Amino acid sequence: MENKKNSGLQRRAYSATRSIIRLLKPREDKKQKVPRQGLGSGLKVAFVHGERKLSTGAHHINQLMTEALAAQGVKIHNFYPRVRLTDTPAHLRGIANILFFHSLLDRKEEILKNDIVQGTTYTTLPFLTFPNVLTVSHFGSTTRGFLHSVPTTTKLPAKAKKFYKELYKLDIVPELDFKTFRPLTDTADMEEIVATRVDACIATSKKVQVELVKAGVATERVHIIHNAIENYWFTQTSVPVSSTPRPPHLVFLGRIGGDIFTLKLKGVDRLVEFYRAFPEVNKTTICMTTNRKLKEWLKVSFPLHSMYVNLRKNLIPGALAPLYGSILFLPSRYEGFSLSIIEGMSQGLVPVAYPVGVVEEVIQDGVNGFIVTSLEQAVDRASELLRNQELRLTMASKAKETAAQFTSAQIAKDLITLYRKIKANRRLISNGSYTDGNIYPPTL
């Protein structure tokens, strides 16, 4: 009993002594938090996002940009609007989406503490009137580009028209055309107004740059910064190419949507006709859609067809890696960039693509892929690749080399360069060094 009592006293004495030592220890001996250093040290950027629950292409690229910038020392603050108009009539949904981002004004004191506010297309609108913060709009595409590129169903070629009428009869789509395009035209108008008023626009391809300049944005305010893909696309273990590689597949990778407009935009009619041209070739579709009936129809419509729907993005490289040397088809009528082309090329897929988005900037026709302007041409190019294994594997290697340029480190470097440039230009104007009204001095 006596021993237990002494033992308890000793433990309490030991604890008390350690507490006194900690109190007496000089403060400077405490481990100091070392600020992260990098190219972006000292920059503070507020990123305006859409709803947290939505996982779109814009969401993925915003997440990639913020993480890459943070790794370079930029202080990132993410903001999400909270208040949405409910029960909005269909023709006013474009205006409702625009007003959704105005709810961020409730947090303007937090947001205006940053050097720069960046958002997708028109989402920086609420902060254009505040002189002490710079605004940057990121254009992965333009809504005007959508509208100009997607014809009404009656103006489609006969086979495409027949395909969409079939979907309509099967109740896969409820209409052959939107009843009103006002939400899209309202959004397009607002994008162009914002683009002409922000301090800088980021265009993800030369095609988007041209669209913004046509909309009235000064050329010197439009900066091409290509999108990037996540690092896990480059860390996927490659499947060794044996002397007798597995038969190639025809592959589609990307979002197809579920409404009639998006299906035409993504060229689903072209994809179906392309698949049907090769009944004896394996096909793999990795797509995003919320249309359950469409998903079921696609699954059973082609022989030798495997389909993955809404697969978690970081699992896709693992699904594609065994298909090295296969053919990636991009049938879209419009893209602002096309992440799926870069993602597929990173796994050694050979693209056969319509000239949309960044395609003409990254594909050297006949070297690391083929650029086509018709379905007949796409079928001919795919047939050539299927016949010629040596050509196909050589182009697969070149495609993989090309994709290696599109890293998160590169996009962070390009963004930080832009941020520092527009900050320097603002200082010149504030100091009266440049006063002709153009925020971009001719010497920078």
ABEGO torsion letter per residue (X at the ends): XAAAAAAAAAAAAAAAAAAAAAAABBAAABBBBBBBBEAABGBBBBBBBBBAABBBAAAAAAAAAAAAAAAAGBBBBBBBBABBBBGBBAAAAAAAAAAAAAAAAAAAAAAAABABBBBBEAAAAAAAABAABBBBBBBABBAAAAAAABBBAAABBAAAAAAAAAAAAAGABABABBABAAAAAAAAAAAAAAAAABABBBBABAAAAAAAAAAGBBAAABBBBBBBBBAAAAABBBBBBBABBBBBBBBBBEBAEABAAAAAAAGAAAAAAAAAABAABBBBBBBBBABAAAAAAAAAABBGBBBBBGBBAAAAAAAAAAABGBBBBBABABBAAGAAAAAAAAAGBBBBBBBBEAAAAABBBGAAEBBBABAAAAAAAAAAAAABAAAAAAAAAAAAAAAAABBAAAAAAAAAAAAAAAAAAAAAAAAGABAAGBABBAAX
